[in-house]
Amino acid sequence: MVVTTRRQWLFKNPPPHTAEVYEFALREAQADLRASMAETGSVVMEMFAASTIRERKPSDGEKQTLRQKLKAFFADQDKSKKLLDVAKDVALAVRKGTNAEEFEARGAELLERLDKFQVEQSRELIHHVRETRLWREKIASLKDKMANAAVCPIDGAPLMRTRNRKEDLFVCTAPIVEDRTQHYFLWTLVSDSQGGEPAAGFKAIDLAKDTLPDIDGPMDSEIIEAEK
């Protein structure tokens, strides 16, 4: 009989990712989005200065529908001026260091308004718009992964790996208050409350009382305990 160690078991049953894994990548993507949007806004302002942006003309098949959308979207407003104003807002947000959420919202508005215009004559603008969209997609993907990362089974706060036992020991990131102790969890086999087969999951552990299993020790004892 082949004895499976805890390390081998963890390799086959890796714990879920924690939000901290994506935090650095998210900050980098947000910085790159800020730079890309700044370039996009600058090109828009330069093109307006040269009067080279024109309202996009709809094809015959979409003429009526698009005209209705444009009328509703730009009701009683100068379309070109509104696009320019949004581009200026983006430039101002870059200088002021606006927070990421607000900056992303302004970027969405800029891209939405640019969709109403013909920009094919500017390869530079097309490049920056495409780049801006890609960074927005990456940010949305990272935020989705963070939203689905490991959370504390007790209070739902994000979990993070502990520094001295990163393989399988997690700590809750919720603030410590007087009536709440620090929550620690071990990724191990957990018994099904309905009597089913034990499965990988988070088990609450008290570091002051419980002994952590040897990372290179056999999993046999843990399997037996989980089955009880």
C-alpha positions as a printed NumPy array, in Angstrom:
array([[  0.   ,   0.   ,   0.   ],
       [  1.39 ,   3.395,  -1.022],
       [  1.352,   5.906,   1.817],
       [  0.225,   9.365,   0.777],
       [  1.848,  12.233,   2.633],
       [  0.085,  15.506,   3.362],
       [  2.33 ,  17.277,   0.853],
       [  1.388,  14.767,  -1.855],
       [ -2.294,  15.094,  -0.952],
       [ -2.068,  18.894,  -1.186],
       [ -0.48 ,  18.591,  -4.613],
       [ -3.492,  16.578,  -5.798],
       [ -6.006,  18.648,  -3.803],
       [ -4.706,  22.226,  -3.903],
       [ -6.535,  24.791,  -1.765],
       [ -8.52 ,  27.531,  -3.514],
       [ -6.738,  30.741,  -4.449],
       [ -6.828,  33.68 ,  -2.097],
       [ -7.618,  37.235,  -3.183],
       [ -4.105,  38.372,  -2.308],
       [ -2.807,  36.344,  -5.286],
       [ -4.511,  38.786,  -7.652],
       [ -3.983,  42.07 ,  -5.776],
       [ -0.611,  42.92 ,  -7.345],
       [ -1.777,  41.975, -10.847],
       [ -4.894,  44.113, -10.341],
       [ -2.868,  47.16 ,  -9.25 ],
       [ -0.594,  46.744, -12.271],
       [ -3.543,  46.402, -14.648],
       [ -5.206,  49.489, -13.166],
       [ -1.977,  51.466, -13.613],
       [ -1.695,  50.305, -17.228],
       [ -5.347,  51.171, -17.838],
       [ -4.743,  54.657, -16.431],
       [ -1.801,  55.158, -18.802],
       [ -3.734,  53.802, -21.785],
       [ -6.776,  55.963, -21.054],
       [ -4.583,  59.027, -20.627],
       [ -3.179,  58.401, -24.103],
       [ -6.658,  57.801, -25.514],
       [ -7.966,  61.051, -24.039],
       [ -4.936,  62.989, -25.288],
       [ -5.359,  61.699, -28.842],
       [ -9.069,  62.608, -28.772],
       [ -8.251,  66.174, -27.737],
       [ -5.538,  66.434, -30.41 ],
       [ -7.93 ,  65.182, -33.068],
       [-10.58 ,  67.67 , -32.035],
       [ -8.003,  70.415, -32.234],
       [ -7.372,  69.311, -35.806],
       [-11.115,  68.728, -36.422],
       [-10.533,  65.179, -37.642],
       [-13.248,  63.278, -35.731],
       [-16.594,  62.877, -37.449],
       [-19.847,  61.366, -36.259],
       [-20.112,  57.821, -37.574],
       [-22.687,  57.375, -40.301],
       [-24.858,  54.278, -39.797],
       [-25.3  ,  51.747, -42.582],
       [-28.716,  51.379, -44.214],
       [-29.598,  48.315, -42.167],
       [-29.012,  50.044, -38.83 ],
       [-29.921,  53.614, -39.801],
       [-33.237,  54.008, -38.004],
       [-32.285,  52.103, -34.868],
       [-28.941,  53.859, -34.49 ],
       [-30.479,  57.26 , -35.136],
       [-32.944,  56.606, -32.358],
       [-30.139,  55.536, -30.02 ],
       [-28.076,  58.592, -30.872],
       [-31.049,  60.891, -30.342],
       [-31.746,  59.401, -26.923],
       [-28.097,  59.286, -25.922],
       [-27.194,  62.809, -26.957],
       [-30.551,  64.467, -26.266],
       [-30.198,  68.27 , -26.642],
       [-26.397,  68.11 , -26.419],
       [-23.56 ,  68.846, -28.763],
       [-22.236,  65.349, -29.461],
       [-18.728,  66.4  , -30.32 ],
       [-18.454,  68.76 , -27.364],
       [-19.66 ,  66.064, -24.965],
       [-17.032,  63.618, -26.21 ],
       [-14.363,  66.292, -25.828],
       [-15.58 ,  67.086, -22.308],
       [-15.307,  63.421, -21.323],
       [-11.764,  63.266, -22.739],
       [-10.868,  66.341, -20.671],
       [-12.405,  64.731, -17.577],
       [-10.164,  61.711, -18.107],
       [ -7.092,  63.936, -18.386],
       [ -8.108,  65.757, -15.193],
       [ -8.665,  62.445, -13.385],
       [ -5.127,  61.354, -14.337],
       [ -3.629,  64.541, -12.868],
       [ -5.726,  64.341,  -9.697],
       [ -5.037,  60.654,  -9.109],
       [ -8.731,  59.704,  -9.009],
       [ -9.476,  56.355,  -7.352],
       [ -9.58 ,  53.267,  -9.573],
       [-13.35 ,  52.703,  -9.486],
       [-14.219,  56.258, -10.512],
       [-11.483,  56.281, -13.133],
       [-12.772,  53.051, -14.673],
       [-16.289,  54.505, -14.802],
       [-15.027,  57.557, -16.687],
       [-13.129,  55.291, -19.043],
       [-16.304,  53.347, -19.772],
       [-18.1  ,  56.58 , -20.654],
       [-15.27 ,  57.687, -22.931],
       [-15.28 ,  54.37 , -24.801],
       [-19.058,  54.406, -25.044],
       [-19.062,  57.85 , -26.619],
       [-16.188,  56.993, -28.944],
       [-18.307,  54.123, -30.274],
       [-20.632,  56.737, -31.769],
       [-17.876,  58.286, -33.851],
       [-15.82 ,  57.369, -36.881],
       [-12.186,  57.017, -35.839],
       [-10.841,  54.837, -38.636],
       [ -8.671,  57.693, -39.888],
       [ -6.556,  57.54 , -36.724],
       [ -4.512,  54.383, -36.295],
       [ -3.077,  55.804, -33.092],
       [ -6.513,  56.286, -31.548],
       [ -7.649,  52.829, -32.672],
       [ -4.557,  51.336, -30.995],
       [ -5.173,  53.119, -27.677],
       [ -8.892,  52.31 , -27.678],
       [ -8.133,  48.627, -28.29 ],
       [ -5.492,  48.662, -25.551],
       [ -7.875,  50.384, -23.142],
       [-10.543,  47.77 , -23.796],
       [ -8.066,  44.935, -23.202],
       [ -6.967,  46.367, -19.839],
       [-10.595,  46.849, -18.807],
       [-11.316,  43.213, -19.684],
       [ -8.302,  42.042, -17.677],
       [ -9.361,  44.131, -14.654],
       [-12.888,  42.725, -14.833],
       [-11.457,  39.181, -14.975],
       [ -9.174,  39.782, -11.978],
       [-12.005,  41.286,  -9.948],
       [-14.164,  38.288, -10.764],
       [-11.412,  35.924,  -9.584],
       [-11.   ,  37.932,  -6.389],
       [-14.745,  37.798,  -5.762],
       [-14.594,  33.993,  -6.047],
       [-11.466,  33.543,  -3.93 ],
       [-11.36 ,  31.698,  -0.593],
       [-13.389,  33.267,   2.213],
       [-13.726,  32.592,   5.923],
       [-16.414,  29.922,   6.539],
       [-17.434,  31.766,   9.714],
       [-17.847,  35.423,   8.725],
       [-17.217,  35.523,   4.962],
       [-14.117,  37.748,   5.058],
       [-11.261,  36.983,   2.615],
       [ -8.739,  34.375,   3.701],
       [ -4.996,  34.688,   3.229],
       [ -2.186,  32.199,   3.642],
       [ -0.092,  32.371,   6.807],
       [  3.561,  33.271,   6.363],
       [  5.036,  30.377,   8.371],
       [  2.786,  27.669,   6.852],
       [  1.74 ,  28.76 ,   3.387],
       [  0.98 ,  25.26 ,   2.121],
       [ -2.292,  24.664,   3.951],
       [ -2.855,  27.111,   6.837],
       [ -5.076,  30.145,   6.3  ],
       [ -6.057,  33.111,   8.434],
       [ -9.169,  35.281,   8.259],
       [ -8.498,  38.925,   7.367],
       [-11.479,  40.355,   9.262],
       [-10.464,  42.942,  11.921],
       [ -9.878,  41.51 ,  15.394],
       [-12.287,  42.916,  17.979],
       [-12.841,  42.256,  21.663],
       [-15.463,  39.532,  21.247],
       [-13.904,  37.912,  18.163],
       [-10.799,  35.75 ,  18.203],
       [ -8.534,  35.29 ,  15.201],
       [ -9.867,  32.562,  12.891],
       [ -7.423,  30.02 ,  11.462],
       [ -8.275,  27.223,   9.053],
       [ -6.458,  24.153,   7.857],
       [ -7.091,  22.867,   4.32 ],
       [ -7.637,  19.176,   4.899],
       [-10.212,  16.403,   4.715],
       [-13.512,  17.456,   6.233],
       [-16.391,  15.138,   7.114],
       [-19.706,  15.607,   5.371],
       [-22.389,  16.641,   7.886],
       [-24.801,  14.256,   6.136],
       [-22.525,  11.257,   6.505],
       [-21.046,  11.309,   3.003],
       [-17.449,  10.753,   1.974],
       [-14.891,  13.153,   3.521],
       [-13.811,  15.862,   1.091],
       [-11.2  ,  18.579,   0.925],
       [-12.284,  21.675,   2.801],
       [-11.46 ,  24.22 ,   5.498],
       [-11.342,  23.013,   9.093],
       [-11.257,  25.549,  11.95 ],
       [ -8.153,  25.151,  14.086],
       [ -6.999,  26.667,  17.384],
       [ -3.259,  27.247,  17.194],
       [ -3.05 ,  27.497,  20.989],
       [ -4.499,  24.006,  21.478],
       [ -4.287,  22.036,  18.241],
       [ -1.115,  20.533,  16.804],
       [ -0.642,  21.093,  13.094],
       [ -0.125,  17.871,  11.13 ],
       [  3.333,  17.239,   9.718],
       [  3.438,  18.535,   6.157],
       [  5.448,  15.445,   5.157],
       [  3.584,  13.037,   7.445],
       [  1.065,  10.415,   6.267],
       [ -2.528,  11.396,   5.6  ],
       [ -3.892,   8.087,   6.987],
       [ -4.668,   9.444,  10.462],
       [ -6.419,  12.502,   9.016],
       [ -8.563,  10.321,   6.745],
       [ -9.619,   8.199,   9.734],
       [-10.388,  11.306,  11.806],
       [-12.43 ,  12.846,   8.996],
       [-14.46 ,   9.687,   8.641],
       [-15.447,   9.641,  12.324]])
